[in-house]
Amino acid sequence: MLHPRVGRCCSYSAEPEGRGTQGVAIKTRWKLAIDPSEEAALAENATRCPNVPIKVQLAR
């Protein structure tokens, strides 16, 4: 079983740069671009947060 804080570490609130799962959802929802350093940070975060579902509702 994962430590209870793992889910929190993967969330946007724990990632000031918006690199957690909620940050990914926001970027996806609004189709926002990311730069190469942000892409690298997102990829690194994803390896620490495997199998964390991300729900996205696209903006109209």
mmJSON file of the N, C-alpha and C atoms, coordinates in Angstrom:
{"data_MODEL":{"atom_site":{
"group_PDB":["ATOM","ATOM","ATOM","ATOM","ATOM","ATOM","ATOM","ATOM","ATOM","ATOM","ATOM","ATOM","ATOM","ATOM","ATOM","ATOM","ATOM","ATOM","ATOM","ATOM","ATOM","ATOM","ATOM","ATOM","ATOM","ATOM","ATOM","ATOM","ATOM","ATOM","ATOM","ATOM","ATOM","ATOM","ATOM","ATOM","ATOM","ATOM","ATOM","ATOM","ATOM","ATOM","ATOM","ATOM","ATOM","ATOM","ATOM","ATOM","ATOM","ATOM","ATOM","ATOM","ATOM","ATOM","ATOM","ATOM","ATOM","ATOM","ATOM","ATOM","ATOM","ATOM","ATOM","ATOM","ATOM","ATOM","ATOM","ATOM","ATOM","ATOM","ATOM","ATOM","ATOM","ATOM","ATOM","ATOM","ATOM","ATOM","ATOM","ATOM","ATOM","ATOM","ATOM","ATOM","ATOM","ATOM","ATOM","ATOM","ATOM","ATOM","ATOM","ATOM","ATOM","ATOM","ATOM","ATOM","ATOM","ATOM","ATOM","ATOM","ATOM","ATOM","ATOM","ATOM","ATOM","ATOM","ATOM","ATOM","ATOM","ATOM","ATOM","ATOM","ATOM","ATOM","ATOM","ATOM","ATOM","ATOM","ATOM","ATOM","ATOM","ATOM","ATOM","ATOM","ATOM","ATOM","ATOM","ATOM","ATOM","ATOM","ATOM","ATOM","ATOM","ATOM","ATOM","ATOM","ATOM","ATOM","ATOM","ATOM","ATOM","ATOM","ATOM","ATOM","ATOM","ATOM","ATOM","ATOM","ATOM","ATOM","ATOM","ATOM","ATOM","ATOM","ATOM","ATOM","ATOM","ATOM","ATOM","ATOM","ATOM","ATOM","ATOM","ATOM","ATOM","ATOM","ATOM","ATOM","ATOM","ATOM","ATOM","ATOM","ATOM","ATOM","ATOM","ATOM","ATOM","ATOM","ATOM","ATOM"],
"id":[1,2,3,4,5,6,7,8,9,10,11,12,13,14,15,16,17,18,19,20,21,22,23,24,25,26,27,28,29,30,31,32,33,34,35,36,37,38,39,40,41,42,43,44,45,46,47,48,49,50,51,52,53,54,55,56,57,58,59,60,61,62,63,64,65,66,67,68,69,70,71,72,73,74,75,76,77,78,79,80,81,82,83,84,85,86,87,88,89,90,91,92,93,94,95,96,97,98,99,100,101,102,103,104,105,106,107,108,109,110,111,112,113,114,115,116,117,118,119,120,121,122,123,124,125,126,127,128,129,130,131,132,133,134,135,136,137,138,139,140,141,142,143,144,145,146,147,148,149,150,151,152,153,154,155,156,157,158,159,160,161,162,163,164,165,166,167,168,169,170,171,172,173,174,175,176,177,178,179,180],
"type_symbol":["N","C","C","N","C","C","N","C","C","N","C","C","N","C","C","N","C","C","N","C","C","N","C","C","N","C","C","N","C","C","N","C","C","N","C","C","N","C","C","N","C","C","N","C","C","N","C","C","N","C","C","N","C","C","N","C","C","N","C","C","N","C","C","N","C","C","N","C","C","N","C","C","N","C","C","N","C","C","N","C","C","N","C","C","N","C","C","N","C","C","N","C","C","N","C","C","N","C","C","N","C","C","N","C","C","N","C","C","N","C","C","N","C","C","N","C","C","N","C","C","N","C","C","N","C","C","N","C","C","N","C","C","N","C","C","N","C","C","N","C","C","N","C","C","N","C","C","N","C","C","N","C","C","N","C","C","N","C","C","N","C","C","N","C","C","N","C","C","N","C","C","N","C","C","N","C","C","N","C","C"],
"label_atom_id":["N","CA","C","N","CA","C","N","CA","C","N","CA","C","N","CA","C","N","CA","C","N","CA","C","N","CA","C","N","CA","C","N","CA","C","N","CA","C","N","CA","C","N","CA","C","N","CA","C","N","CA","C","N","CA","C","N","CA","C","N","CA","C","N","CA","C","N","CA","C","N","CA","C","N","CA","C","N","CA","C","N","CA","C","N","CA","C","N","CA","C","N","CA","C","N","CA","C","N","CA","C","N","CA","C","N","CA","C","N","CA","C","N","CA","C","N","CA","C","N","CA","C","N","CA","C","N","CA","C","N","CA","C","N","CA","C","N","CA","C","N","CA","C","N","CA","C","N","CA","C","N","CA","C","N","CA","C","N","CA","C","N","CA","C","N","CA","C","N","CA","C","N","CA","C","N","CA","C","N","CA","C","N","CA","C","N","CA","C","N","CA","C","N","CA","C","N","CA","C","N","CA","C","N","CA","C","N","CA","C"],
"label_alt_id":[null,null,null,null,null,null,null,null,null,null,null,null,null,null,null,null,null,null,null,null,null,null,null,null,null,null,null,null,null,null,null,null,null,null,null,null,null,null,null,null,null,null,null,null,null,null,null,null,null,null,null,null,null,null,null,null,null,null,null,null,null,null,null,null,null,null,null,null,null,null,null,null,null,null,null,null,null,null,null,null,null,null,null,null,null,null,null,null,null,null,null,null,null,null,null,null,null,null,null,null,null,null,null,null,null,null,null,null,null,null,null,null,null,null,null,null,null,null,null,null,null,null,null,null,null,null,null,null,null,null,null,null,null,null,null,null,null,null,null,null,null,null,null,null,null,null,null,null,null,null,null,null,null,null,null,null,null,null,null,null,null,null,null,null,null,null,null,null,null,null,null,null,null,null,null,null,null,null,null,null],
"label_comp_id":["MET","MET","MET","LEU","LEU","LEU","HIS","HIS","HIS","PRO","PRO","PRO","ARG","ARG","ARG","VAL","VAL","VAL","GLY","GLY","GLY","ARG","ARG","ARG","CYS","CYS","CYS","CYS","CYS","CYS","SER","SER","SER","TYR","TYR","TYR","SER","SER","SER","ALA","ALA","ALA","GLU","GLU","GLU","PRO","PRO","PRO","GLU","GLU","GLU","GLY","GLY","GLY","ARG","ARG","ARG","GLY","GLY","GLY","THR","THR","THR","GLN","GLN","GLN","GLY","GLY","GLY","VAL","VAL","VAL","ALA","ALA","ALA","ILE","ILE","ILE","LYS","LYS","LYS","THR","THR","THR","ARG","ARG","ARG","TRP","TRP","TRP","LYS","LYS","LYS","LEU","LEU","LEU","ALA","ALA","ALA","ILE","ILE","ILE","ASP","ASP","ASP","PRO","PRO","PRO","SER","SER","SER","GLU","GLU","GLU","GLU","GLU","GLU","ALA","ALA","ALA","ALA","ALA","ALA","LEU","LEU","LEU","ALA","ALA","ALA","GLU","GLU","GLU","ASN","ASN","ASN","ALA","ALA","ALA","THR","THR","THR","ARG","ARG","ARG","CYS","CYS","CYS","PRO","PRO","PRO","ASN","ASN","ASN","VAL","VAL","VAL","PRO","PRO","PRO","ILE","ILE","ILE","LYS","LYS","LYS","VAL","VAL","VAL","GLN","GLN","GLN","LEU","LEU","LEU","ALA","ALA","ALA","ARG","ARG","ARG"],
"label_asym_id":["A","A","A","A","A","A","A","A","A","A","A","A","A","A","A","A","A","A","A","A","A","A","A","A","A","A","A","A","A","A","A","A","A","A","A","A","A","A","A","A","A","A","A","A","A","A","A","A","A","A","A","A","A","A","A","A","A","A","A","A","A","A","A","A","A","A","A","A","A","A","A","A","A","A","A","A","A","A","A","A","A","A","A","A","A","A","A","A","A","A","A","A","A","A","A","A","A","A","A","A","A","A","A","A","A","A","A","A","A","A","A","A","A","A","A","A","A","A","A","A","A","A","A","A","A","A","A","A","A","A","A","A","A","A","A","A","A","A","A","A","A","A","A","A","A","A","A","A","A","A","A","A","A","A","A","A","A","A","A","A","A","A","A","A","A","A","A","A","A","A","A","A","A","A","A","A","A","A","A","A"],
"label_entity_id":["1","1","1","1","1","1","1","1","1","1","1","1","1","1","1","1","1","1","1","1","1","1","1","1","1","1","1","1","1","1","1","1","1","1","1","1","1","1","1","1","1","1","1","1","1","1","1","1","1","1","1","1","1","1","1","1","1","1","1","1","1","1","1","1","1","1","1","1","1","1","1","1","1","1","1","1","1","1","1","1","1","1","1","1","1","1","1","1","1","1","1","1","1","1","1","1","1","1","1","1","1","1","1","1","1","1","1","1","1","1","1","1","1","1","1","1","1","1","1","1","1","1","1","1","1","1","1","1","1","1","1","1","1","1","1","1","1","1","1","1","1","1","1","1","1","1","1","1","1","1","1","1","1","1","1","1","1","1","1","1","1","1","1","1","1","1","1","1","1","1","1","1","1","1","1","1","1","1","1","1"],
"label_seq_id":[1,1,1,2,2,2,3,3,3,4,4,4,5,5,5,6,6,6,7,7,7,8,8,8,9,9,9,10,10,10,11,11,11,12,12,12,13,13,13,14,14,14,15,15,15,16,16,16,17,17,17,18,18,18,19,19,19,20,20,20,21,21,21,22,22,22,23,23,23,24,24,24,25,25,25,26,26,26,27,27,27,28,28,28,29,29,29,30,30,30,31,31,31,32,32,32,33,33,33,34,34,34,35,35,35,36,36,36,37,37,37,38,38,38,39,39,39,40,40,40,41,41,41,42,42,42,43,43,43,44,44,44,45,45,45,46,46,46,47,47,47,48,48,48,49,49,49,50,50,50,51,51,51,52,52,52,53,53,53,54,54,54,55,55,55,56,56,56,57,57,57,58,58,58,59,59,59,60,60,60],
"pdbx_PDB_ins_code":[null,null,null,null,null,null,null,null,null,null,null,null,null,null,null,null,null,null,null,null,null,null,null,null,null,null,null,null,null,null,null,null,null,null,null,null,null,null,null,null,null,null,null,null,null,null,null,null,null,null,null,null,null,null,null,null,null,null,null,null,null,null,null,null,null,null,null,null,null,null,null,null,null,null,null,null,null,null,null,null,null,null,null,null,null,null,null,null,null,null,null,null,null,null,null,null,null,null,null,null,null,null,null,null,null,null,null,null,null,null,null,null,null,null,null,null,null,null,null,null,null,null,null,null,null,null,null,null,null,null,null,null,null,null,null,null,null,null,null,null,null,null,null,null,null,null,null,null,null,null,null,null,null,null,null,null,null,null,null,null,null,null,null,null,null,null,null,null,null,null,null,null,null,null,null,null,null,null,null,null],
"Cartn_x":[0.852,0.0,0.889,0.487,1.236,0.999,1.991,1.855,0.736,-0.09,-1.226,-0.834,0.383,0.794,1.183,1.328,1.725,0.727,-0.556,-1.579,-1.505,-1.226,-1.131,0.096,1.199,2.415,2.198,1.309,1.058,0.03,-0.561,-1.601,-1.02,-1.804,-1.398,-1.046,-1.791,-1.565,-0.176,0.39,1.729,2.812,2.416,3.373,3.128,3.861,3.605,3.738,4.538,4.704,3.607,2.648,1.576,2.007,2.967,3.513,2.888,1.938,1.248,0.112,-0.675,-1.744,-2.789,-3.103,-4.083,-3.523,-2.217,-1.574,-1.667,-1.474,-1.604,-3.039,-4.0,-5.409,-5.731,-5.213,-5.469,-4.837,-3.598,-2.929,-3.702,-4.178,-4.925,-6.272,-6.984,-8.315,-8.277,-7.295,-7.215,-6.262,-5.73,-4.81,-3.635,-3.045,-1.919,-0.616,0.278,1.584,2.503,3.494,4.519,5.885,6.85,8.201,8.964,10.133,10.881,11.211,11.527,11.851,10.616,9.47,8.226,7.85,8.061,7.794,8.641,9.904,10.797,10.326,9.899,9.407,8.125,7.231,6.0,6.311,7.246,7.631,8.233,9.079,9.678,8.607,7.681,6.604,5.749,5.518,4.699,5.341,6.661,7.323,7.16,6.981,6.773,5.311,4.436,2.993,2.35,2.826,2.234,0.797,0.005,-1.381,-2.257,-1.906,-2.752,-3.671,-4.984,-5.895,-5.986,-6.136,-6.293,-7.586,-8.54,-9.819,-9.741,-10.125,-10.055,-11.382,-11.916,-13.07,-12.571,-12.546,-12.04,-12.907,-12.251,-12.958,-13.608,-14.676,-15.392,-14.883],
"Cartn_y":[-1.196,0.0,1.248,2.238,3.481,4.33,5.115,6.061,7.046,7.448,8.345,9.672,10.124,11.409,11.326,10.12,9.98,10.684,10.439,11.1,12.603,13.091,14.533,15.098,14.37,14.832,14.944,14.154,14.163,15.215,15.861,16.834,18.212,19.041,20.402,21.23,21.066,21.887,21.673,20.5,20.219,20.626,21.039,21.403,22.848,23.801,25.21,25.561,24.822,25.114,24.485,23.807,23.186,21.915,21.198,20.011,18.726,18.824,17.635,17.257,16.268,15.792,16.861,17.693,18.747,19.788,20.023,20.941,20.415,19.102,18.473,18.624,18.41,18.53,19.957,20.946,22.34,22.662,22.234,22.484,21.817,20.613,19.877,20.532,20.872,21.478,22.72,23.567,24.834,24.789,23.594,23.397,24.367,24.466,25.356,24.685,25.455,24.943,24.801,23.927,23.78,23.882,24.38,24.472,23.185,22.987,21.741,21.435,22.447,22.176,21.73,22.308,21.896,20.486,20.166,18.817,17.784,18.116,17.214,17.035,18.127,18.05,17.22,17.385,16.599,15.113,14.803,13.406,12.806,13.574,13.09,12.858,13.799,13.656,12.432,12.167,11.018,9.704,9.645,8.413,8.209,9.292,9.186,8.924,9.131,9.014,8.069,6.827,5.916,5.563,5.376,4.932,5.906,7.188,8.194,8.726,8.488,8.931,10.462,10.952,12.381,12.578,13.265,13.553,14.95,15.037,16.321,16.56,17.748,18.188,19.339,19.131,20.156,21.407,22.563,23.838,23.984,24.696,24.909,26.097],
"Cartn_z":[0.0,0.0,0.0,-0.784,-0.856,0.38,0.689,1.793,1.452,2.421,2.139,1.499,1.709,1.156,-0.312,-0.865,-2.264,-3.168,-2.967,-3.78,-3.669,-2.47,-2.261,-2.968,-2.931,-3.6,-5.099,-5.634,-7.068,-7.473,-6.517,-6.845,-7.125,-7.72,-8.075,-6.85,-5.753,-4.576,-3.988,-4.17,-3.646,-4.63,-5.825,-6.867,-7.288,-6.718,-7.036,-8.505,-9.249,-10.67,-11.507,-10.894,-11.654,-12.348,-11.763,-12.408,-11.89,-10.99,-10.508,-11.433,-11.047,-11.916,-12.202,-11.229,-11.484,-12.437,-12.357,-13.302,-14.72,-14.877,-16.198,-16.696,-15.816,-16.199,-16.654,-15.942,-16.31,-17.665,-17.842,-19.133,-20.273,-20.049,-21.07,-21.325,-20.255,-20.39,-21.27,-21.047,-21.764,-22.95,-23.255,-24.381,-24.314,-23.124,-22.903,-23.314,-23.858,-24.277,-23.07,-23.214,-22.193,-22.865,-22.109,-22.659,-22.34,-22.94,-22.743,-21.282,-20.482,-19.073,-18.307,-18.633,-17.984,-18.423,-19.69,-20.174,-19.422,-19.203,-18.466,-17.026,-16.404,-15.027,-14.949,-15.926,-15.953,-16.111,-16.985,-17.199,-15.934,-15.251,-14.0,-12.942,-12.83,-11.85,-12.164,-13.431,-13.825,-13.384,-13.361,-12.915,-11.417,-10.661,-9.213,-8.873,-9.833,-9.589,-10.604,-10.686,-11.672,-11.304,-12.329,-12.159,-11.381,-11.389,-10.778,-11.864,-11.733,-12.793,-12.863,-14.083,-14.312,-15.082,-14.475,-15.134,-15.748,-17.009,-17.712,-18.435,-18.244,-19.029,-19.886,-21.193,-22.091,-22.059,-22.118,-22.152,-23.519,-23.548,-24.818,-25.553],
"occupancy":[1.0,1.0,1.0,1.0,1.0,1.0,1.0,1.0,1.0,1.0,1.0,1.0,1.0,1.0,1.0,1.0,1.0,1.0,1.0,1.0,1.0,1.0,1.0,1.0,1.0,1.0,1.0,1.0,1.0,1.0,1.0,1.0,1.0,1.0,1.0,1.0,1.0,1.0,1.0,1.0,1.0,1.0,1.0,1.0,1.0,1.0,1.0,1.0,1.0,1.0,1.0,1.0,1.0,1.0,1.0,1.0,1.0,1.0,1.0,1.0,1.0,1.0,1.0,1.0,1.0,1.0,1.0,1.0,1.0,1.0,1.0,1.0,1.0,1.0,1.0,1.0,1.0,1.0,1.0,1.0,1.0,1.0,1.0,1.0,1.0,1.0,1.0,1.0,1.0,1.0,1.0,1.0,1.0,1.0,1.0,1.0,1.0,1.0,1.0,1.0,1.0,1.0,1.0,1.0,1.0,1.0,1.0,1.0,1.0,1.0,1.0,1.0,1.0,1.0,1.0,1.0,1.0,1.0,1.0,1.0,1.0,1.0,1.0,1.0,1.0,1.0,1.0,1.0,1.0,1.0,1.0,1.0,1.0,1.0,1.0,1.0,1.0,1.0,1.0,1.0,1.0,1.0,1.0,1.0,1.0,1.0,1.0,1.0,1.0,1.0,1.0,1.0,1.0,1.0,1.0,1.0,1.0,1.0,1.0,1.0,1.0,1.0,1.0,1.0,1.0,1.0,1.0,1.0,1.0,1.0,1.0,1.0,1.0,1.0,1.0,1.0,1.0,1.0,1.0,1.0],
"B_iso_or_equiv":[0.0,0.0,0.0,0.0,0.0,0.0,0.0,0.0,0.0,0.0,0.0,0.0,0.0,0.0,0.0,0.0,0.0,0.0,0.0,0.0,0.0,0.0,0.0,0.0,0.0,0.0,0.0,0.0,0.0,0.0,0.0,0.0,0.0,0.0,0.0,0.0,0.0,0.0,0.0,0.0,0.0,0.0,0.0,0.0,0.0,0.0,0.0,0.0,0.0,0.0,0.0,0.0,0.0,0.0,0.0,0.0,0.0,0.0,0.0,0.0,0.0,0.0,0.0,0.0,0.0,0.0,0.0,0.0,0.0,0.0,0.0,0.0,0.0,0.0,0.0,0.0,0.0,0.0,0.0,0.0,0.0,0.0,0.0,0.0,0.0,0.0,0.0,0.0,0.0,0.0,0.0,0.0,0.0,0.0,0.0,0.0,0.0,0.0,0.0,0.0,0.0,0.0,0.0,0.0,0.0,0.0,0.0,0.0,0.0,0.0,0.0,0.0,0.0,0.0,0.0,0.0,0.0,0.0,0.0,0.0,0.0,0.0,0.0,0.0,0.0,0.0,0.0,0.0,0.0,0.0,0.0,0.0,0.0,0.0,0.0,0.0,0.0,0.0,0.0,0.0,0.0,0.0,0.0,0.0,0.0,0.0,0.0,0.0,0.0,0.0,0.0,0.0,0.0,0.0,0.0,0.0,0.0,0.0,0.0,0.0,0.0,0.0,0.0,0.0,0.0,0.0,0.0,0.0,0.0,0.0,0.0,0.0,0.0,0.0,0.0,0.0,0.0,0.0,0.0,0.0],
"pdbx_formal_charge":[null,null,null,null,null,null,null,null,null,null,null,null,null,null,null,null,null,null,null,null,null,null,null,null,null,null,null,null,null,null,null,null,null,null,null,null,null,null,null,null,null,null,null,null,null,null,null,null,null,null,null,null,null,null,null,null,null,null,null,null,null,null,null,null,null,null,null,null,null,null,null,null,null,null,null,null,null,null,null,null,null,null,null,null,null,null,null,null,null,null,null,null,null,null,null,null,null,null,null,null,null,null,null,null,null,null,null,null,null,null,null,null,null,null,null,null,null,null,null,null,null,null,null,null,null,null,null,null,null,null,null,null,null,null,null,null,null,null,null,null,null,null,null,null,null,null,null,null,null,null,null,null,null,null,null,null,null,null,null,null,null,null,null,null,null,null,null,null,null,null,null,null,null,null,null,null,null,null,null,null],
"auth_seq_id":[1,1,1,2,2,2,3,3,3,4,4,4,5,5,5,6,6,6,7,7,7,8,8,8,9,9,9,10,10,10,11,11,11,12,12,12,13,13,13,14,14,14,15,15,15,16,16,16,17,17,17,18,18,18,19,19,19,20,20,20,21,21,21,22,22,22,23,23,23,24,24,24,25,25,25,26,26,26,27,27,27,28,28,28,29,29,29,30,30,30,31,31,31,32,32,32,33,33,33,34,34,34,35,35,35,36,36,36,37,37,37,38,38,38,39,39,39,40,40,40,41,41,41,42,42,42,43,43,43,44,44,44,45,45,45,46,46,46,47,47,47,48,48,48,49,49,49,50,50,50,51,51,51,52,52,52,53,53,53,54,54,54,55,55,55,56,56,56,57,57,57,58,58,58,59,59,59,60,60,60],
"auth_comp_id":["MET","MET","MET","LEU","LEU","LEU","HIS","HIS","HIS","PRO","PRO","PRO","ARG","ARG","ARG","VAL","VAL","VAL","GLY","GLY","GLY","ARG","ARG","ARG","CYS","CYS","CYS","CYS","CYS","CYS","SER","SER","SER","TYR","TYR","TYR","SER","SER","SER","ALA","ALA","ALA","GLU","GLU","GLU","PRO","PRO","PRO","GLU","GLU","GLU","GLY","GLY","GLY","ARG","ARG","ARG","GLY","GLY","GLY","THR","THR","THR","GLN","GLN","GLN","GLY","GLY","GLY","VAL","VAL","VAL","ALA","ALA","ALA","ILE","ILE","ILE","LYS","LYS","LYS","THR","THR","THR","ARG","ARG","ARG","TRP","TRP","TRP","LYS","LYS","LYS","LEU","LEU","LEU","ALA","ALA","ALA","ILE","ILE","ILE","ASP","ASP","ASP","PRO","PRO","PRO","SER","SER","SER","GLU","GLU","GLU","GLU","GLU","GLU","ALA","ALA","ALA","ALA","ALA","ALA","LEU","LEU","LEU","ALA","ALA","ALA","GLU","GLU","GLU","ASN","ASN","ASN","ALA","ALA","ALA","THR","THR","THR","ARG","ARG","ARG","CYS","CYS","CYS","PRO","PRO","PRO","ASN","ASN","ASN","VAL","VAL","VAL","PRO","PRO","PRO","ILE","ILE","ILE","LYS","LYS","LYS","VAL","VAL","VAL","GLN","GLN","GLN","LEU","LEU","LEU","ALA","ALA","ALA","ARG","ARG","ARG"],
"auth_asym_id":["A","A","A","A","A","A","A","A","A","A","A","A","A","A","A","A","A","A","A","A","A","A","A","A","A","A","A","A","A","A","A","A","A","A","A","A","A","A","A","A","A","A","A","A","A","A","A","A","A","A","A","A","A","A","A","A","A","A","A","A","A","A","A","A","A","A","A","A","A","A","A","A","A","A","A","A","A","A","A","A","A","A","A","A","A","A","A","A","A","A","A","A","A","A","A","A","A","A","A","A","A","A","A","A","A","A","A","A","A","A","A","A","A","A","A","A","A","A","A","A","A","A","A","A","A","A","A","A","A","A","A","A","A","A","A","A","A","A","A","A","A","A","A","A","A","A","A","A","A","A","A","A","A","A","A","A","A","A","A","A","A","A","A","A","A","A","A","A","A","A","A","A","A","A","A","A","A","A","A","A"],
"auth_atom_id":["N","CA","C","N","CA","C","N","CA","C","N","CA","C","N","CA","C","N","CA","C","N","CA","C","N","CA","C","N","CA","C","N","CA","C","N","CA","C","N","CA","C","N","CA","C","N","CA","C","N","CA","C","N","CA","C","N","CA","C","N","CA","C","N","CA","C","N","CA","C","N","CA","C","N","CA","C","N","CA","C","N","CA","C","N","CA","C","N","CA","C","N","CA","C","N","CA","C","N","CA","C","N","CA","C","N","CA","C","N","CA","C","N","CA","C","N","CA","C","N","CA","C","N","CA","C","N","CA","C","N","CA","C","N","CA","C","N","CA","C","N","CA","C","N","CA","C","N","CA","C","N","CA","C","N","CA","C","N","CA","C","N","CA","C","N","CA","C","N","CA","C","N","CA","C","N","CA","C","N","CA","C","N","CA","C","N","CA","C","N","CA","C","N","CA","C","N","CA","C","N","CA","C","N","CA","C","N","CA","C"],
"pdbx_PDB_model_num":[1,1,1,1,1,1,1,1,1,1,1,1,1,1,1,1,1,1,1,1,1,1,1,1,1,1,1,1,1,1,1,1,1,1,1,1,1,1,1,1,1,1,1,1,1,1,1,1,1,1,1,1,1,1,1,1,1,1,1,1,1,1,1,1,1,1,1,1,1,1,1,1,1,1,1,1,1,1,1,1,1,1,1,1,1,1,1,1,1,1,1,1,1,1,1,1,1,1,1,1,1,1,1,1,1,1,1,1,1,1,1,1,1,1,1,1,1,1,1,1,1,1,1,1,1,1,1,1,1,1,1,1,1,1,1,1,1,1,1,1,1,1,1,1,1,1,1,1,1,1,1,1,1,1,1,1,1,1,1,1,1,1,1,1,1,1,1,1,1,1,1,1,1,1,1,1,1,1,1,1]
}}}
